[in-house]
Protein backbone atom coordinates (compact mmCIF):
# COMPACT_ATOMS: atom_id res chain seq x y z
CA UNK A 1 0.00 0.00 0.00
CA UNK A 2 2.85 2.30 0.79
CA UNK A 3 4.34 1.94 -2.73
CA UNK A 4 0.96 2.75 -4.31
CA UNK A 5 0.71 5.98 -2.28
CA UNK A 6 4.28 6.90 -3.21
CA UNK A 7 3.59 6.24 -6.92
CA UNK A 8 0.44 8.39 -6.85
CA UNK A 9 2.36 11.26 -5.22
CA UNK A 10 5.17 10.93 -7.76
CA UNK A 11 2.70 10.89 -10.68
CA UNK A 12 0.89 13.94 -9.29
CA UNK A 13 4.17 15.79 -8.90
CA UNK A 14 5.06 15.05 -12.54
CA UNK A 15 1.73 16.37 -13.81
CA UNK A 16 1.92 19.60 -11.82
CA UNK A 17 5.53 20.21 -12.84
CA UNK A 18 4.74 20.29 -16.58
CA UNK A 19 5.60 23.03 -19.07
CA UNK A 20 2.91 23.35 -21.74
CA UNK A 21 3.30 24.99 -25.14
CA UNK A 22 0.26 27.15 -25.96
CA UNK A 23 -1.11 27.76 -29.45
CA UNK A 24 -1.94 31.40 -28.75
CA UNK A 25 -0.73 34.34 -26.72
CA UNK A 26 -2.70 34.38 -23.45
CA UNK A 27 -5.69 36.70 -23.18
CA UNK A 28 -4.85 39.77 -21.16
CA UNK A 29 -1.24 39.97 -22.35
CA UNK A 30 -0.04 43.35 -23.62
CA UNK A 31 3.04 41.96 -25.38
CA UNK A 32 1.68 42.88 -28.82
CA UNK A 33 0.68 46.46 -28.03
CA UNK A 34 2.44 48.67 -30.56
CA UNK A 35 4.66 45.82 -31.74
CA UNK A 36 3.65 45.44 -35.38
CA UNK A 37 3.82 42.33 -37.52
CA UNK A 38 4.85 39.11 -35.78
CA UNK A 39 7.03 36.66 -37.69
CA UNK A 40 7.66 34.28 -34.80
CA UNK A 41 5.86 33.74 -31.53
CA UNK A 42 5.73 31.12 -28.85
CA UNK A 43 4.20 30.80 -25.43
CA UNK A 44 5.03 28.30 -22.71
CA UNK A 45 2.94 28.01 -19.57
CA UNK A 46 3.12 26.40 -16.14
CA UNK A 47 0.55 25.85 -13.44
CA UNK A 48 1.74 27.78 -10.41
CA UNK A 49 -0.25 29.28 -7.58
CA UNK A 50 1.47 32.43 -6.34
CA UNK A 51 0.62 35.90 -5.13
CA UNK A 52 4.02 37.27 -6.10
CA UNK A 53 3.96 40.30 -8.40
CA UNK A 54 5.10 39.73 -11.98
CA UNK A 55 8.29 41.73 -11.37
CA UNK A 56 9.40 39.30 -8.67
CA UNK A 57 8.44 36.29 -10.79
CA UNK A 58 10.43 37.76 -13.70
CA UNK A 59 13.50 38.29 -11.51
CA UNK A 60 13.38 34.69 -10.27
CA UNK A 61 12.40 33.16 -13.60
CA UNK A 62 15.09 34.84 -15.68
CA UNK A 63 18.07 33.65 -13.63
CA UNK A 64 19.88 31.66 -16.26
CA UNK A 65 21.49 28.31 -15.57
CA UNK A 66 25.25 28.25 -16.20
CA UNK A 67 24.91 26.39 -19.52
CA UNK A 68 22.51 29.04 -20.86
CA UNK A 69 24.82 31.85 -19.72
CA UNK A 70 27.63 30.14 -21.64
CA UNK A 71 25.41 30.04 -24.76
CA UNK A 72 24.65 33.77 -24.40
CA UNK A 73 28.37 34.54 -24.13
CA UNK A 74 29.06 32.48 -27.26
CA UNK A 75 26.21 34.24 -29.06
CA UNK A 76 27.57 37.66 -28.04
CA UNK A 77 31.02 36.79 -29.34
CA UNK A 78 29.61 35.66 -32.69
CA UNK A 79 27.15 38.53 -33.28
CA UNK A 80 29.78 41.11 -32.38
CA UNK A 81 31.77 39.98 -35.43
CA UNK A 82 28.79 40.94 -37.62
CA UNK A 83 28.23 44.31 -35.95
CA UNK A 84 25.04 43.31 -34.11
CA UNK A 85 24.26 44.26 -30.52
CA UNK A 86 25.87 41.97 -27.96
CA UNK A 87 23.31 41.88 -25.16
CA UNK A 88 24.16 41.13 -21.57
CA UNK A 89 24.17 37.48 -20.57
CA UNK A 90 21.87 38.04 -17.61
CA UNK A 91 18.73 38.45 -19.80
CA UNK A 92 17.89 41.77 -18.19
CA UNK A 93 16.43 43.36 -21.29
CA UNK A 94 14.86 46.83 -21.08
CA UNK A 95 11.38 46.87 -19.55
CA UNK A 96 8.64 48.16 -21.84
CA UNK A 97 5.80 47.84 -19.35
CA UNK A 98 5.02 46.24 -16.03
CA UNK A 99 1.94 45.66 -13.94
CA UNK A 100 1.23 43.44 -10.96
CA UNK A 101 0.46 40.57 -13.36
CA UNK A 102 2.73 41.14 -16.39
CA UNK A 103 6.23 42.28 -17.26
CA UNK A 104 7.03 43.02 -20.90
CA UNK A 105 10.66 43.44 -21.93
CA UNK A 106 12.25 43.78 -25.31
CA UNK A 107 14.81 45.26 -27.60
CA UNK A 108 15.04 46.40 -31.19
CA UNK A 109 18.01 46.09 -33.49
CA UNK A 110 18.69 46.53 -37.18
CA UNK A 111 18.03 42.85 -37.90
CA UNK A 112 15.07 42.09 -35.61
CA UNK A 113 12.86 43.33 -32.77
CA UNK A 114 11.64 41.12 -29.98
CA UNK A 115 9.52 41.23 -26.89
CA UNK A 116 9.12 38.82 -24.02
CA UNK A 117 6.21 38.71 -21.61
CA UNK A 118 5.92 37.05 -18.23
CA UNK A 119 2.22 36.93 -17.39
CA UNK A 120 0.76 35.69 -14.12
CA UNK A 121 -2.91 34.76 -14.40
CA UNK A 122 -4.22 34.61 -10.82
CA UNK A 123 -7.65 33.33 -11.91
CA UNK A 124 -6.12 30.27 -13.59
CA UNK A 125 -3.05 29.90 -11.34
CA UNK A 126 -0.70 29.97 -14.32
CA UNK A 127 2.45 31.75 -15.41
CA UNK A 128 3.06 32.18 -19.14
CA UNK A 129 6.29 33.13 -20.89
CA UNK A 130 5.67 34.57 -24.38
CA UNK A 131 8.19 35.67 -27.00
CA UNK A 132 7.35 37.58 -30.19
CA UNK A 133 9.82 38.46 -32.95
CA UNK A 134 9.68 40.75 -35.97
CA UNK A 135 12.39 40.33 -38.62
CA UNK A 136 13.48 43.71 -39.99
CA UNK A 137 15.40 42.19 -42.89
CA UNK A 138 16.84 38.95 -44.21
CA UNK A 139 19.65 39.11 -41.62
CA UNK A 140 17.06 38.83 -38.86
CA UNK A 141 15.82 35.57 -40.37
CA UNK A 142 19.37 34.29 -40.85
CA UNK A 143 20.30 35.23 -37.27
CA UNK A 144 17.22 33.54 -35.82
CA UNK A 145 17.72 30.19 -37.60
CA UNK A 146 20.41 28.89 -35.20
CA UNK A 147 18.93 30.80 -32.22
CA UNK A 148 15.41 29.33 -32.49
CA UNK A 149 16.11 25.77 -31.24
CA UNK A 150 18.13 27.08 -28.29
CA UNK A 151 15.43 29.65 -27.53
CA UNK A 152 12.83 26.89 -27.16
CA UNK A 153 15.11 24.80 -24.94
CA UNK A 154 15.99 27.76 -22.72
CA UNK A 155 12.37 28.97 -22.30
CA UNK A 156 11.20 25.52 -21.22
CA UNK A 157 14.21 25.09 -18.93
CA UNK A 158 13.58 28.45 -17.22
CA UNK A 159 9.97 27.52 -16.48
CA UNK A 160 10.88 24.01 -15.28
CA UNK A 161 13.55 25.42 -13.02
CA UNK A 162 11.11 27.98 -11.60
CA UNK A 163 8.59 25.21 -10.87
CA UNK A 164 11.10 23.14 -8.96
CA UNK A 165 11.99 26.14 -6.80
CA UNK A 166 8.39 26.60 -5.66
For each residue, the residues with C-beta under 8 A, 3 or more apart:
1: 4 5
2: 5 6
3: 6 7
4: 1 7 8
5: 1 2 8 9
6: 2 3 9 10
7: 3 4 10 11
8: 4 5 11 12
9: 5 6 12 13
10: 6 7 13 14
11: 7 8 14 15
12: 8 9 15 16
13: 9 10 16 17
14: 10 11 17 18
15: 11 12 18
16: 12 13 47 163
17: 13 14 160 163 164
18: 14 15 46 47
19: 44 45 46 156 159 160 163
20: 44 45 46
21: 42 43 44 45
22: 25 26 43 44 45 128
23:
24: 43
25: 22 29 31 32 41 43 117 130 132
26: 22 29 43 45 119 121 126 128 130
27:
28: 101 102 119 121
29: 25 26 32 102 117 119 128 130
30: 33 97 102 104 117
31: 25 35 102 104 115 116 117 119 130 132
32: 25 29 35 38 115 132
33: 30 97
34:
35: 31 32 38 113 115 132 134
36: 113 134
37: 134
38: 32 35 41 132 133 134
39: 133 134 135 140 141
40: 131 132 133 135 144 148
41: 25 38 130 131 132 133
42: 21 130 131 151 152 155
43: 21 22 24 25 26 128 129 130 131
44: 19 20 21 22 128 129 155 156 159
45: 19 20 21 22 26 126 127 128 129 159
46: 18 19 20 126 127 159 162 163
47: 16 18 125 126
48: 125 126 127 162 163 166
49: 125
50: 57 120 127 166
51: 122
52: 56 57 60 120
53: 56 57 100 101 120
54: 57 58 98 99 100 101 102 103 118 119 120
55: 58 59 98 103
56: 52 53 59 60
57: 50 52 53 54 60 61 103 118 120 127 162
58: 54 55 61 62 103 105 118
59: 55 56 62 63
60: 52 56 57 63 162 165
61: 57 58 118 127 129 158 159 162
62: 58 59 90 91 92 118 158
63: 59 60 161
64: 68 69 72 89 90 91 154 158
65: 68 69 157 161
66: 69 70
67: 70 71
68: 64 65 71 72 154 157 158
69: 64 65 66 72 73 89 90
70: 66 67 73 74
71: 67 68 74 75 150 154
72: 64 68 69 75 76 87 89 91
73: 69 70 76 77 89
74: 70 71 77 78
75: 71 72 78 79 147
76: 72 73 79 80 86 87 89
77: 73 74 80 81 86
78: 74 75 81 82
79: 75 76 82 84 85 86 143
80: 76 77 83 84 86
81: 77 78
82: 78 79 139
83: 80
84: 79 80 109 110 111 143
85: 79 107 109
86: 76 77 79 80
87: 72 76 93 107
88: 91 92
89: 64 69 72 73 76
90: 62 64 69
91: 62 64 72 88
92: 62 88
93: 87 105 106 107 116
94: 105 106 107
95: 98 103 104 105
96: 104 105 106 115
97: 30 33 102 103 104
98: 54 55 95 102 103 104
99: 54 102 103
100: 53 54
101: 28 53 54 119 120 121 122
102: 28 29 30 31 54 97 98 99 117 118 119 120
103: 54 55 57 58 95 97 98 99 117 118
104: 30 31 95 96 97 98 115 116 117
105: 58 93 94 95 96 115 116
106: 93 94 96 113 114 115 116
107: 85 87 93 94 113 114
108: 112 113
109: 84 85 112 113 136
110: 84 136 137 139
111: 84 135 136 137 139 140 143
112: 108 109 133 134 135 136 140 143 144
113: 35 36 106 107 108 109 133 134 136
114: 106 107 131 132 133 134
115: 31 32 35 96 104 105 106 131 132
116: 31 93 104 105 106 129 130 131
117: 25 29 30 31 102 103 104 128 129 130 131
118: 54 57 58 61 62 102 103 127 128 129
119: 26 28 29 31 54 101 102 127 128 130
120: 50 52 53 54 57 101 102 126 127
121: 26 28 101 124 125 126 127 128
122: 51 101 125
123:
124: 121
125: 47 48 49 121 122
126: 26 45 46 47 48 120 121
127: 45 46 48 50 57 61 118 119 120 121 159 162
128: 22 26 29 43 44 45 117 118 119 121
129: 43 44 45 61 116 117 118 155 158 159
130: 25 26 29 31 41 42 43 116 117 119
131: 40 41 42 43 114 115 116 117 151 155
132: 25 31 32 35 38 40 41 114 115
133: 38 39 40 41 112 113 114 140 144
134: 35 36 37 38 39 112 113 114 140
135: 39 40 111 112 138 140 141 144
136: 109 110 111 112 113 139 140
137: 110 111 140 141
138: 135 141 142
139: 82 110 111 136 142 143
140: 39 111 112 133 134 135 136 137 143 144
141: 39 135 137 138 144 145
142: 138 139 145
143: 79 84 111 112 139 140 146 147
144: 40 112 133 135 140 141 147 148
145: 141 142 148
146: 143 149 150
147: 75 143 144 150 151
148: 40 144 145 151 152
149: 146 152 153
150: 71 146 147 153 154
151: 42 131 147 148 154 155
152: 42 148 149 155 156
153: 149 150 156 157
154: 64 68 71 150 151 157 158
155: 42 44 129 131 151 152 158 159
156: 19 44 152 153 159 160
157: 65 68 153 154 160 161
158: 61 62 64 68 129 154 155 161 162
159: 19 44 45 46 61 127 129 155 156 162 163
160: 17 19 156 157 163 164
161: 63 65 157 158 164 165
162: 46 48 57 60 61 127 158 159 165 166
163: 16 17 19 46 48 159 160 166
164: 17 160 161
165: 60 161 162
166: 48 50 162 163
